[in-house]
């Protein structure tokens, strides 16, 4: 790669580009901030230069680290075409040509829903994230599978879409709380949305968890400090980012014949005060 040669001329130093997809409030997102922080720390330890961007155009780079596949599809396609070393975080696609590190979103969501079922809930709803993102679609799959496993029917009115933002969670929750028969529990696919759902519950005069149980996903700091500390799923952001960066450097230096694909299963249900058991 000609670009790589230019970058390595000075002390053979590598330069990696981290691509963050554009979305509302992206730089106040806990996920984005954690990814930037952990990737930066690995870059410093390994003596690698790091460029953080929302796009990848003509700048030369040794390799590209994508924070997610959703929103980065065109850049990933370009990396494949240019044969630029790359790795996708928060994504796992066995059998594909993509280097990736992700978590088992389906398994984690199945576990959350199963926990709600075991806690005695039968009317369980979900507020999804964006379904074009693997995290959003797989968490919905896990939710559906858990309901089927428990022999509970799927009420389509109990599936409401969000876009990961607090505002969308609040809007989706209001829709659920306006039904003639509201759910007794809601699995919210992201903590930002869960905080919005909590606000909607308070405004509707519902007590959490006495009237409505809520479970989030991500374990952002605000989940613990909210008016009702949220039960949520902790996912390994630091491990995801660190391993992704280390694997990308390995890909750049060793050019393995097969894609490096890692599935992390180290999610954990953090029980707090938002679920009635």
QUICOR-V602065 format. One record per residue. SS is DSSP state (H for helix, E for strand, L for the rest). NEAR is the number of other ideal C-beta (glycine too) atoms within 8 Angstrom. Layout:
BEGIN
{{SS;NEAR} {SS;NEAR}}
END
This chain:
BEGIN
{{L;6} {H;6} {H;9} {H;10} {H;8} {H;8} {H;12} {H;10} {L;5} {L;5} {L;3} {L;5} {L;10} {L;12} {E;12} {E;18} {E;14} {E;14} {E;14} {L;13} {L;11} {L;6} {L;8} {L;4} {L;7} {H;11} {H;7} {H;5} {L;10} {H;11} {H;10} {H;11} {H;10} {H;11} {H;15} {H;11} {H;9} {H;14} {H;15} {H;9} {H;9} {H;13} {H;12} {H;7} {H;6} {H;9} {L;5} {L;12} {E;8} {E;11} {E;10} {E;7} {E;10} {L;7} {L;6} {L;11} {L;4} {L;3} {L;8} {L;9} {L;13} {L;12} {E;15} {E;15} {E;15} {E;14} {L;13} {L;12} {L;12} {L;10} {L;8} {L;13} {H;8} {H;6} {H;12} {H;13} {H;8} {H;10} {H;11} {H;9} {H;6} {H;6} {L;5} {L;10} {L;11} {E;15} {E;16} {E;15} {E;15} {L;13} {L;13} {L;12} {L;9} {L;6} {L;3} {L;8} {L;4} {L;11} {L;12} {E;15} {E;15} {E;15} {E;14} {L;11} {H;12} {H;11} {H;10} {H;15} {H;18} {H;13} {H;13} {H;16} {H;14} {H;11} {H;11} {H;14} {H;13} {H;6} {L;11} {L;6} {L;11} {L;7} {L;11} {E;17} {E;13} {E;14} {E;17} {E;13} {L;13} {L;11} {L;9} {L;6} {L;11} {H;13} {H;10} {H;13} {H;10} {H;11} {H;18} {H;14} {H;10} {H;17} {H;15} {H;9} {H;10} {H;15} {H;13} {H;9} {H;8} {L;8} {L;4} {L;9} {L;4} {L;9} {L;7} {H;5} {H;5} {H;12} {E;10} {E;12} {E;10} {L;17} {L;7} {L;11} {L;12} {H;10} {H;7} {H;13} {H;19} {H;12} {H;11} {H;15} {H;16} {H;11} {H;9} {H;14} {H;12} {L;5} {L;9} {L;2} {L;4} {L;8} {L;12} {L;10} {E;16} {E;15} {E;16} {E;17} {L;16} {L;13} {H;16} {H;14} {H;19} {H;18} {H;15} {H;17} {H;16} {H;15} {H;10} {H;14} {H;15} {H;10} {H;7} {L;8} {L;4} {L;9} {L;7} {L;13} {L;12} {L;5} {L;7} {L;14} {E;15} {E;18} {E;18} {L;16} {L;16} {E;14} {L;11} {L;8} {H;6} {H;8} {H;16} {H;9} {H;6} {L;10} {L;4} {L;10} {L;10} {L;17} {E;14} {E;15} {E;15} {E;10} {L;12} {L;10} {H;11} {H;8} {H;9} {H;17} {H;15} {H;12} {H;11} {H;13} {H;15} {H;10} {H;13} {H;15} {H;13} {H;10} {H;15} {H;13} {H;6} {H;6} {L;7} {L;8} {L;3} {L;4} {L;9} {L;11} {E;12} {E;10} {E;9} {E;13} {L;7} {L;8} {L;14} {E;6} {E;11} {E;9} {L;5} {L;11} {L;8} {L;13} {L;15} {L;9} {L;4}}
END
